[in-house]
C-alpha cells in the first residue's frame, strides 16, 4: 500500500495571554453584538432619544430662571411652560431609558447564551492532548464564572459606558452653546479627570487577569479534591488538604482585594477633580454675572450641563474596574476559543462503511511529548472477529494503543490500518462510530435506566435494552428498582462501582459497532460477577473484533491472540497456552497472580 502523508495530532497550547490588546478583545465582543444588528440598532436609537430629551432639561431650566430674573417682574406663563416642558421631557427620557434597559438585558442574555454554546462546542472538538492538560474546574470556570462576568458587563457596564459617551458629547455641546467662557474655565479639569481614569484603567487589567486565573486555580483544586474526598479521609489527609485550600483561597482573596482596591480608588479621585471643576465654574460664573457677561439662567444651565458631563466620567471611573474584569474574563474565553481544534480530516477522507474489523499496526512509533517515546516499533494484526488481549505492567502503553486506534492521537511514524486502509483516510466521526468502549472509569449521566443503556444505540427499543441488561446480569437489579427501567440514575447515585460497570457493559453490548474495546472493563466487578458475565460477553462479542486490556489474566485466557507489552514494545505474542509454555514474561505475570 502506498505511503500516505498525513498531518499528525495538534500539539497542546499553553494558556498564555494573547498578544492582542483590549481593542482586540472588545472587537471580538462587538462581533457578538453584530449577530443581533436589529436589536443593536433599536438600542442605539432609544439611547439617543433618551439622552436628547434629558439634555434639553438644563436648557429649559436656564430659560425658566431667566424668566424669573426680569426687570419687569416674573413671567409666570413662560416659567410654567418651561417647567411643564422640562417635566414632560424627563418623563419621556425615563420611558426610553426603561425600554433600553429591558432591551439590553435581553440582548446580553442572547450574546452570553451564544458565547457559552461556542465555548462548549469548542471543548467538544479540542484535541485530547489539550484536554489532558486542563482541569475540569478550569473549564467550568471559563464557561460559568468568566462568561457570567462578561454577561454582567454586557447588561450594565456597556450600556452605562455607551450612554455616558452620548451624554458627555451632548453636555459638552450644551456647555459650548450656553457659555464658551465658562467652558474655557471648566476645560482645565477635563483632561485631569480623563488622565486619572485612563491611567488607573491601564494598571487594573493585569490585576483582573490575575484575579480570574487565581479563581480558576481555586475551582480546579476544589473540583479535584471533592472528587477524591473519600480517599482524602481514608488516608487522614484532611489537615494537609485543608492547608493547601487555605493557601489557594488566600491567594484568590488577595487577588480579588488587590484588583478591587485599585478599582475603588478611581471613582473618588475623578469625583474630586470634577468637584473642584464645579467650584471653578461657580467662582468664575459669579464674576461674569457681576460684569453682565452672563445671566443667572445661563450659569444654572451650564452647571447642570457640567454635572451631566461629569456624571459619565464619574460613572466610567466607577465601572472601569468591572469593565476591566469583564475584558480579562472575555480574554480567557477567547483564548480557549482560539486553541487549535482537533485536526481536520484529510481532504479526501471518506466515510467508514460496512466494517469488517481487520486491524493492523505497521511499525508504529508514538510519544505524547517530544523526546518521550512510549511506543517504539509496534506491529501486529487482528483478524475480523478475533479477540486480541493486551497485557503488561502499568505504563507499558496498553491504553495508548486504544487512543491511537480511536485517533485521539496520531502516531509520529508508521500507520494503523482498518480493513486495509489507513485510519487517517476515514473521517474521525465514522471511524469512532465503528468502536464501542467499556472503560475502567464508569460514566452514568442523569437520566433513566433505559436512557443510560440505550445511549449505546440510537433508536434502541425497550426490548433490546432488556436483552442487553439480561446479558450483563443487571436485569434483576433493575427489576428491583422503584420504577424499573424508568428509574432515574446519576453518576454519583447509590449504585456501587461494580453495578455502574455492569451498566456500561450493557450499554456496550447494545452497540452495533463491529470493534469493541474493553479497557480494564471488569476491574470493578467482583470475581463471582465476573464469572457470571464472562459467558454472556463471549457470546455477545462473537462477530466483533475485540481488544481487551486487562491486568487480571482470567479475562484474557480465551483470547485468540495475547500481546504482552513492555516498555512500548511487544515482547511476546501468542495464545494463553503458548505463552505459558514459553515460560517468559507472561508466565511470570501469571504465576504472580495465581501462585
C-alpha positions in Angstrom: 0.0 0.0 0.0 1.5 3.4 -0.9 2.5 5.7 1.9 0.1 8.5 2.7 1.2 11.8 4.1 -1.0 12.9 6.9 -0.8 15.7 9.5 -0.2 14.4 13.0 -2.2 15.4 16.1 -2.5 19.0 17.2 0.0 19.9 19.9 -1.3 21.2 23.1 -1.2 25.0 23.5 0.0 26.8 26.6 -2.6 29.0 28.3 -0.7 32.2 27.8 -2.1 35.7 27.4 -2.7 36.6 23.8 -0.8 39.3 22.1 -3.9 41.3 21.3 -4.8 44.5 23.2 -8.1 45.5 24.9 -9.2 46.7 21.5 -8.9 43.2 20.0 -10.9 41.7 22.9 -13.5 44.5 22.6 -13.7 44.0 18.8 -14.5 40.3 19.3 -17.2 41.1 21.7 -18.6 43.6 19.2 -18.8 40.8 16.6 -21.2 39.0 19.0 -23.3 42.2 19.1 -23.4 42.3 15.3 -25.1 39.0 15.3 -28.1 40.9 16.5 -27.9 44.0 14.4 -31.6 44.8 14.5 -31.7 44.9 18.3 -28.5 46.9 18.5 -29.9 49.5 16.1 -33.1 49.8 18.1 -31.0 50.1 21.3 -28.9 52.9 19.7 -32.0 54.9 18.7 -33.5 54.5 22.2 -30.2 55.6 23.7 -30.0 58.7 21.5 -33.7 59.6 22.1 -33.4 59.2 25.9 -30.3 61.3 26.2 -31.6 64.0 23.8 -34.8 64.6 25.9 -32.7 64.5 29.1 -30.2 67.0 27.8 -33.0 69.5 26.9 -33.8 69.8 30.6 -30.9 72.0 31.7 -31.5 74.4 28.8 -35.2 74.7 29.8 -34.2 75.2 33.4 -32.0 78.1 32.5 -34.7 79.7 30.4 -37.2 79.3 33.4 -34.7 81.1 35.7 -34.1 83.9 33.2 -38.0 84.3 33.0 -37.9 84.9 36.8 -34.9 87.3 36.8 -36.6 90.1 34.7 -36.6 93.9 35.4 -40.3 94.0 34.7 -41.1 91.1 37.1 -41.7 87.3 36.8 -43.1 86.0 33.6 -45.2 83.3 35.2 -46.6 82.0 31.8 -43.1 81.4 30.5 -41.9 79.8 33.8 -44.9 77.4 33.8 -44.4 76.5 30.2 -40.7 75.8 30.6 -41.3 73.7 33.8 -44.1 71.7 32.1 -41.9 71.0 29.1 -39.0 70.1 31.3 -41.1 67.6 33.3 -42.5 66.1 30.1 -39.1 65.6 28.5 -37.8 63.9 31.6 -40.7 61.5 31.7 -40.2 60.6 28.0 -36.5 60.2 28.7 -37.1 57.9 31.6 -39.5 55.8 29.4 -37.0 55.4 26.7 -34.3 54.6 29.2 -36.5 51.8 30.7 -37.2 50.3 27.3 -33.4 50.5 26.6 -32.6 48.7 29.8 -35.1 45.9 29.0 -33.7 45.5 25.5 -30.1 45.4 26.7 -30.9 42.7 29.3 -32.4 40.5 26.6 -29.6 41.3 24.2 -26.9 40.4 26.7 -28.6 37.1 27.5 -28.7 36.2 23.9 -25.0 37.0 23.4 -24.0 35.1 26.6 -26.0 32.1 25.5 -24.3 32.1 22.2 -20.9 32.5 23.8 -21.5 29.6 26.2 -22.6 27.4 23.3 -19.4 28.4 21.4 -17.2 27.6 24.3 -18.9 24.2 24.9 -18.8 23.3 21.2 -15.1 24.2 21.2 -14.4 22.0 24.2 -16.0 19.1 22.3 -13.6 19.5 19.4 -10.4 20.2 21.4 -7.6 17.6 21.0 -7.4 15.1 23.8 -3.8 16.2 24.4 -5.1 19.7 25.2 -7.9 18.5 27.5 -5.4 16.3 29.3 -3.6 19.4 30.4 -6.6 21.2 31.7 -8.6 20.6 34.9 -12.4 20.3 34.8 -12.5 23.1 37.3 -10.7 25.5 34.9 -13.0 24.7 32.0 -16.1 25.1 34.2 -14.7 28.4 35.5 -14.4 29.7 31.9 -17.9 28.5 30.9 -19.6 29.8 34.1 -17.8 32.5 36.1 -15.9 34.1 33.2 -18.9 34.3 30.9 -21.1 35.4 33.8 -18.7 38.3 34.4 -18.9 39.2 30.7 -22.7 39.0 31.0 -22.9 41.4 33.9 -20.7 43.9 32.0 -22.8 43.5 28.8 -26.1 44.1 30.5 -25.0 47.0 32.7 -21.5 48.4 32.2 -21.6 48.6 28.4 -25.0 50.4 28.5 -23.6 52.8 31.1 -20.5 53.5 29.1 -22.3 54.0 25.8 -24.9 56.2 27.4 -22.2 58.1 29.1 -20.4 58.8 25.8 -23.6 60.2 24.3 -24.4 62.2 27.4 -20.9 63.6 27.7 -20.9 64.7 24.0 -24.3 66.3 24.3 -23.4 68.0 27.6 -20.2 69.4 26.0 -22.2 70.8 23.1 -24.7 72.3 25.6 -21.9 74.0 27.6 -20.4 75.3 24.4 -23.7 76.9 23.3 -24.5 78.3 26.8 -21.2 79.9 27.6 -17.9 79.4 25.8 -16.2 81.5 28.5 -17.2 79.1 31.3 -16.3 76.1 29.1 -12.8 77.5 28.9 -12.6 77.5 32.7 -14.1 74.0 33.0 -11.7 72.7 30.4 -8.9 73.0 32.9 -10.2 70.0 34.9 -11.5 67.8 32.0 -8.0 66.5 30.9 -7.0 65.8 34.5 -10.2 63.7 35.2 -9.7 61.8 31.9 -6.0 61.2 32.6 -6.7 59.9 36.1 -9.4 57.4 34.7 -7.2 56.2 31.8 -4.0 55.8 33.9 -5.9 53.8 36.6 -7.6 51.7 34.0 -4.4 50.6 32.4 -3.0 49.5 35.7 -6.0 47.4 36.5 -6.2 45.0 33.6 -3.3 42.6 34.7 -4.8 42.6 38.2 -8.2 41.4 37.0 -6.5 38.9 34.7 -4.6 37.5 37.7 -7.9 37.5 39.7 -9.6 35.3 37.1 -6.6 33.0 36.9 -6.4 32.5 40.7 -10.2 31.8 40.9 -9.7 29.2 38.2 -6.9 27.6 40.2 -9.1 27.5 43.3 -12.1 26.0 41.4 -9.8 23.4 39.8 -8.3 22.4 43.1 -11.7 22.2 44.8 -13.2 20.0 42.0 -10.2 17.7 42.2 -10.3 17.4 46.0 -14.0 17.0 46.3 -14.0 14.2 43.7 -11.4 12.3 45.8 -12.9 13.2 49.2 -13.2 9.6 50.3 -9.6 8.9 49.6 -8.5 12.0 51.5 -10.4 10.8 54.5 -9.2 7.3 54.2 -5.5 8.5 54.3 -6.2 11.1 57.0 -5.0 14.0 54.9 -7.8 16.4 55.8 -5.5 18.9 57.5 -2.9 18.8 54.7 -5.6 19.4 52.0 -7.3 22.0 54.2 -4.0 23.9 54.5 -3.5 23.8 50.7 -7.0 25.0 50.2 -6.4 27.8 52.6 -3.4 28.9 50.7 -5.2 28.9 47.3 -8.2 30.6 48.9 -5.9 33.3 50.4 -4.2 33.8 47.1 -7.6 34.2 45.4 -8.9 36.5 48.0 -5.7 38.6 47.9 -6.0 38.8 44.1 -9.6 40.0 44.5 -8.7 42.5 47.1 -5.8 44.0 45.1 -7.9 44.4 42.0 -11.0 45.8 43.8 -8.8 48.1 45.9 -7.2 49.7 42.9 -10.6 49.9 41.2 -12.2 51.6 44.2 -9.6 54.5 44.1 -10.7 55.6 40.6 -14.1 56.9 41.5 -13.2 59.1 44.4 -10.1 60.5 42.5 -12.1 61.5 39.5 -15.0 62.8 41.6 -12.6 65.1 43.5 -11.3 66.6 40.2 -14.9 67.1 38.9 -16.0 68.7 42.2 -13.0 71.1 42.0 -14.2 72.0 38.5 -17.6 72.8 39.9 -16.0 75.2 42.3 -14.1 76.9 39.5 -17.3 77.3 37.4 -19.2 78.8 40.4 -16.5 81.2 41.2 -15.9 82.3 37.5 -19.7 82.4 36.9 -20.2 84.9 39.8 -17.6 87.3 38.4 -19.0 87.0 34.9 -22.5 87.8 36.2 -21.3 90.8 38.2 -19.9 92.2 35.0 -23.0 91.4 33.0 -21.3 88.8 30.8 -23.8 86.0 31.6 -27.2 85.6 33.0 -28.2 83.6 36.1 -30.2 81.2 34.0 -27.1 80.5 31.8 -25.0 79.9 34.9 -27.5 77.4 36.2 -27.8 75.7 32.8 -24.0 75.5 32.5 -23.7 74.0 36.0 -26.3 71.4 35.1 -24.6 70.5 31.9 -21.3 70.4 33.7 -22.7 67.9 36.2 -24.2 66.0 33.3 -20.7 65.9 31.7 -19.0 64.9 35.0 -21.6 62.2 35.7 -20.5 59.9 32.9 -16.8 60.5 33.7 -17.6 59.5 37.4 -19.6 56.5 36.2 -16.9 55.4 33.9 -14.4 55.7 36.7 -16.6 53.6 38.9 -17.3 50.9 36.3 -13.9 50.8 34.7 -12.9 48.1 37.2 -15.9 46.0 36.2 -15.1 46.6 32.5 -11.5 45.5 33.0 -12.7 42.4 34.9 -15.1 41.6 32.0 -12.3 42.1 29.5 -10.0 39.9 31.4 -12.7 37.2 31.6 -13.5 37.6 27.9 -9.8 37.3 27.2 -9.8 33.9 28.9 -12.9 32.8 27.0 -11.5 33.9 23.6 -8.1 32.3 24.5 -9.9 29.0 24.8 -11.8 29.6 21.5 -8.5 30.3 19.8 -6.9 27.0 20.8 -6.5 24.7 17.7 -9.3 22.3 17.3 -8.7 18.6 16.6 -7.0 18.2 13.3 -9.2 18.3 10.2 -10.0 15.2 8.3 -7.9 14.6 5.1 -9.5 16.4 2.2 -10.3 13.1 0.5 -11.4 11.4 3.7 -14.3 9.0 3.3 -17.0 7.6 5.5 -16.2 4.2 7.0 -19.0 1.8 6.0 -19.5 -2.0 6.1 -16.8 -2.5 8.7 -15.2 -6.0 8.7 -13.0 -5.3 11.7 -9.5 -6.2 10.4 -6.9 -4.1 12.3 -3.2 -3.9 11.7 -0.4 -1.8 13.3 2.6 -1.3 11.0 5.8 -0.1 12.6 4.0 2.5 14.8 6.1 4.9 16.9 4.4 7.3 19.3 5.0 9.6 22.2 2.8 12.1 24.0 5.7 14.5 24.3 8.7 15.1 22.0 11.6 13.0 23.1 9.5 10.8 25.3 8.7 7.8 23.1 6.2 5.3 24.6 5.7 3.0 21.6 8.8 2.4 19.6 8.2 0.0 16.8 4.8 -1.8 17.2 3.4 -4.2 14.6 0.6 -6.7 14.9 -2.5 -7.8 13.1 -6.0 -8.7 14.3 -8.4 -10.5 12.0 -12.1 -9.8 11.8 -14.0 -11.2 14.7 -10.8 -12.0 16.7 -10.3 -11.2 20.3 -6.9 -9.6 21.0 -5.8 -9.2 24.6 -3.2 -6.6 25.6 -1.4 -7.2 28.9 1.6 -5.8 30.6 2.7 -3.7 33.5 1.3 -0.2 34.2 2.8 2.4 31.9 3.7 -0.1 29.2 1.5 1.6 26.6 -1.6 -0.6 26.7 -4.2 2.3 26.8 -2.1 4.3 24.3 -3.0 1.6 21.7 -6.7 2.4 22.3 -6.0 6.2 21.9 -4.2 5.6 18.6 -6.9 3.3 17.2 -9.6 5.9 18.1 -7.5 8.7 16.6 -7.4 10.6 19.8 -3.7 10.9 18.9 -1.9 10.1 15.6 1.4 8.2 15.5 4.6 10.0 14.7 5.7 7.1 12.4 4.0 4.1 10.9 0.4 3.6 10.2 -2.7 1.8 11.5 -4.9 0.0 9.0 -8.5 -0.8 9.4 -9.9 -3.1 6.7 -6.8 -2.5 4.7 -6.9 1.3 4.7 -5.0 3.8 6.9 -7.4 5.0 9.6 -6.5 8.6 8.7 -8.1 8.1 5.3 -11.5 7.8 7.1 -13.4 10.6 8.8 -13.0 10.7 12.5 -16.7 10.6 13.2 -17.3 7.4 11.1 -14.1 5.8 12.5 -15.1 6.3 16.1 -18.6 5.2 15.4 -17.1 1.8 14.4 -15.9 1.3 18.0 -17.6 0.9 21.3 -15.8 1.0 24.6 -16.1 -0.1 28.2 -13.5 1.7 30.4 -12.3 1.3 33.9 -13.8 4.7 34.8 -17.6 4.3 34.7 -19.9 7.1 33.5 -23.6 7.4 34.0 -25.4 10.6 33.2 -28.5 11.9 34.9 -31.3 10.0 33.1 -33.4 6.9 33.4 -32.0 3.4 33.3 -33.4 3.0 29.8 -31.7 6.2 28.6 -28.3 5.2 30.1 -28.3 1.8 28.5 -29.9 2.9 25.2 -27.1 5.5 24.9 -25.1 2.7 23.2 -27.5 2.6 20.2 -29.5 5.3 18.6 -33.2 4.4 18.5 -32.9 1.3 20.7 -36.2 -0.3 21.8 -37.1 -1.3 25.3 -36.8 -5.0 24.2 -33.3 -4.5 23.0 -32.4 -2.7 26.2 -33.8 -5.5 28.3 -31.9 -8.1 26.4 -28.7 -6.2 27.0 -29.5 -5.9 30.7 -30.1 -9.6 30.9 -26.9 -10.4 29.1 -25.0 -8.1 31.6 -26.8 -9.7 34.5 -28.3 -6.5 35.8 -31.9 -7.2 34.9 -32.7 -8.4 38.4 -31.1 -5.3 39.9 -33.2 -3.1 37.5 -36.5 -5.0 38.2 -35.9 -4.4 41.9 -35.8 -0.6 41.4 -38.9 1.5 42.2 -39.7 2.4 38.6 -37.7 -0.3 36.9 -36.4 1.0 33.5 -37.8 4.4 34.2 -35.8 4.9 37.4 -33.7 8.0 37.4 -29.9 7.4 37.7 -27.0 9.8 38.4 -23.3 9.1 38.2 -23.0 9.8 41.9 -26.0 7.8 42.9 -26.4 4.9 45.3 -25.1 2.3 42.8 -21.8 0.6 43.6 -18.8 0.9 41.3 -19.4 -2.7 40.2 -23.0 -2.1 39.4 -22.2 1.0 37.4 -19.6 -1.0 35.5 -22.4 -3.5 34.6 -24.5 -0.7 33.2 -21.7 0.5 31.0 -21.1 -3.1 29.8 -24.8 -3.4 29.0 -24.5 -0.2 27.0 -21.6 -1.5 25.0 -23.3 -4.8 24.4 -26.2 -2.9 22.9 -24.0 -1.0 20.5 -23.9 -2.3 16.8 -20.2 -1.3 16.4 -18.0 -4.0 14.9 -15.0 -3.2 17.1 -15.1 -3.4 20.9 -12.6 -2.1 23.4 -12.6 -3.3 26.9 -10.1 -1.3 29.0 -10.0 -3.0 32.4 -13.7 -3.4 32.0 -14.1 -5.9 34.8 -11.8 -4.2 37.3 -14.7 -3.0 39.4 -16.6 -6.3 39.2 -16.2 -9.0 41.9 -15.0 -12.5 41.0 -18.4 -14.1 41.2 -20.0 -11.4 38.9 -17.0 -11.7 36.5 -17.8 -15.4 36.1 -21.5 -14.6 35.5 -20.8 -12.2 32.7 -17.9 -13.9 31.1 -20.0 -16.4 29.1 -22.5 -13.6 28.1 -19.7 -11.4 26.9 -18.2 -14.2 24.9 -21.5 -14.7 23.1 -22.1 -11.1 22.5 -18.5 -10.4 21.4 -18.9 -13.0 18.7 -18.6 -11.4 15.3 -16.7 -8.4 16.6 -13.1 -7.6 16.7 -12.3 -7.1 20.4 -9.4 -5.5 22.1 -9.2 -6.4 25.8 -6.8 -4.5 28.1 -6.5 -6.2 31.4 -4.3 -6.9 34.4 -6.4 -9.8 35.6 -5.4 -12.6 33.3 -8.6 -14.6 34.0 -10.3 -12.2 31.5 -7.9 -12.9 28.6 -7.3 -16.6 28.7 -9.7 -17.3 25.9 -8.3 -14.6 23.6 -7.3 -15.5 20.0 -4.1 -13.5 20.4 -2.4 -12.1 23.5 0.1 -9.3 23.1 2.5 -8.8 26.0 3.6 -5.2 26.0 6.6 -4.0 27.9 8.4 -0.6 27.6 6.3 0.3 24.5 7.2 -2.9 22.6 5.5 -6.3 22.1 7.9 -8.7 23.8 5.7 -11.8 23.5 2.6 -12.8 21.5 0.5 -16.0 21.2 -2.4 -17.7 22.9 -2.6 -18.3 26.6 -1.3 -21.8 26.4 1.5 -21.0 24.1 2.8 -18.1 26.3 2.7 -20.3 29.4 4.8 -22.9 27.6 7.3 -20.3 26.5 7.8 -19.6 30.3 8.6 -15.9 29.6 7.3 -12.6 30.9 3.6 -13.6 30.5 4.2 -16.8 32.5 5.9 -14.7 35.2 2.8 -12.4 35.4 0.5 -15.4 35.5 2.4 -17.1 38.4 2.4 -13.8 40.3 -1.4 -13.7 40.2 -2.3 -17.4 40.6 0.5 -19.0 42.5 
